[in-house]
Amino acid sequence: MKINKIPLYDVQISKEAIREVTATLKSGWLSTGPKVARFEKEISKKFGFKYAAGVSSASQGLELMLSAHQIGPGDEIITSPYTFVSTIEAIHSVGAKPVFVDIDPYSLNINSDLIRAKINDRTMAIITVDVGGFPCDYQKLKKLAQDEGLLLLGDAAHSISSKYKAKPIFKYCDASVLSFHATKNLICGEGGMVLSDNKKIMERLQLLARHGISAGALQRKRIKITGNMMSLLPVTKQPCRNFMPPSGWDSLNPMTKKNKNGKSWPDVILKIFQPLINIWNCRLPINMPSMAGTCLSPN
Ligand SMILES: Cc1ncc(COP(=O)(O)O)c(C=O)c1O
C-alpha cells in the first residue's frame, strides 16, 4: 500500500537567507549587532509597536517579560496547561506560581470562561498561548484582564502572523513574545522578540537582557562610550541575544508565500483534510483559510 506522508513542517532556507547569514558572519557582528537593531525596527513597524527587543529565544523573552513587569515570588500567573514547557519554566524561573485553567477542546486554547474562578489577590497576569497560531478569545480575555486589573501577556511563539478580528493578536496584550526557533513560521535558527508599547517596561527588559549593563555593544560603538560600563542592576539570570536575523524577513516567511497554484498553506491543508472532515463529521476550528499565516509547528 502506498502511504502518502504529509510533512508537518519543512524548513525552507532561501538563497537570500544564506547570503544574509554569510554577510553576518563576514561582518563580525555575531551578537547584538546592527542587523538585530534593524530587525527590531522592522518588526515594531510592521506590527505597530513602539518597542521591540530582540532576545536569544522566546523562552528567555518570556522570563524577561515577567521580570520586567516585576513579577516574582508570591505572584500567581494564569495560563494554559496545553503549551510548550517554556511558558511554565518562565513563570517558575521568576519564582511565581503557574495556575492552570483548562483549555477549550474546540480551539485548544485557554478557556476564557473558566478563568475568573482562578483569580485571587495574588494573581498578576494571564499568559495566553495561541496553539498552532490559532488565536485565543482576545476580546473576552482583554475585558477580563481590564476588569480584574491583570496584565494580559502573550506567549506568541506560534502566532507571529495570527490575527483576531483583523488585528495582530499582540495588539490585545500588554506585551508579547515571538519565537524564531527552527520550527516556527519565521526562523532565525534561534531567537525571539518581545513587543510592547510600554516604555518603562521595555527599558527595564532591555537592561535585564544586557545583564544589567548600562549600554549594549552596538550602543557603545555608535555613541562611542568610553571608560567603564556600569552595571545598573543585579541580574542573576543572564539572557543574551545572539541571533542573525535575515533582511527582507517578510519575504522569507514561508507561511506568507503561496504555492505554484497561488494557494496559501491553510488553503492547501484544508483541501487535504476536507475528505476526512466529511467522513468523520468533525469540524475545524473556525475558518482555516482565514487563518493565513498560522503556525504549523509540531510542538
Ligand atoms: C508555546 C511556546 N512557547 C515558547 C516556546 C519557546 O520558544 P523558543 O524555542 O524560541 O525558546 C515554544 C517553542 O516551541 C512554544 O511552542
The ligand as an SDF file (V2000), in Angstrom:
LIG
                    3D

 16 16  0  0  0  0  0  0  0  0999 V2000
    4.1630   27.9550   23.0130 C   0  0  0  0  0  0  0  0  0  0  0  0
    5.6540   28.0730   23.0470 C   0  0  0  0  0  0  0  0  0  0  0  0
    6.2130   28.9830   23.8620 N   0  0  0  0  0  0  0  0  0  0  0  0
    7.5430   29.1510   23.9150 C   0  0  0  0  0  0  0  0  0  0  0  0
    8.3790   28.3930   23.1240 C   0  0  0  0  0  0  0  0  0  0  0  0
    9.8550   28.5740   23.2460 C   0  0  0  0  0  0  0  0  0  0  0  0
   10.4150   29.1260   22.0850 O   0  0  0  0  0  0  0  0  0  0  0  0
   11.9810   29.2160   21.9330 P   0  0  0  0  0  0  0  0  0  0  0  0
   12.4430   27.9080   21.3710 O   0  0  0  0  0  0  0  0  0  0  0  0
   12.2150   30.3610   20.9840 O   0  0  0  0  0  0  0  0  0  0  0  0
   12.5470   29.4640   23.2660 O   0  0  0  0  0  0  0  0  0  0  0  0
    7.8570   27.4460   22.2550 C   0  0  0  0  0  0  0  0  0  0  0  0
    8.7440   26.6270   21.4070 C   0  0  0  0  0  0  0  0  0  0  0  0
    8.4030   25.6600   20.8220 O   0  0  0  0  0  0  0  0  0  0  0  0
    6.4560   27.2740   22.2050 C   0  0  0  0  0  0  0  0  0  0  0  0
    5.9110   26.3600   21.4130 O   0  0  0  0  0  0  0  0  0  0  0  0
  1  2  1  0
  2  3  1  0
  2 15  2  0
  3  4  2  0
  4  5  1  0
  5  6  1  0
  5 12  2  0
  6  7  1  0
  7  8  1  0
  8  9  2  0
  8 10  1  0
  8 11  1  0
 12 13  1  0
 12 15  1  0
 13 14  2  0
 15 16  1  0
M  END
$$$$
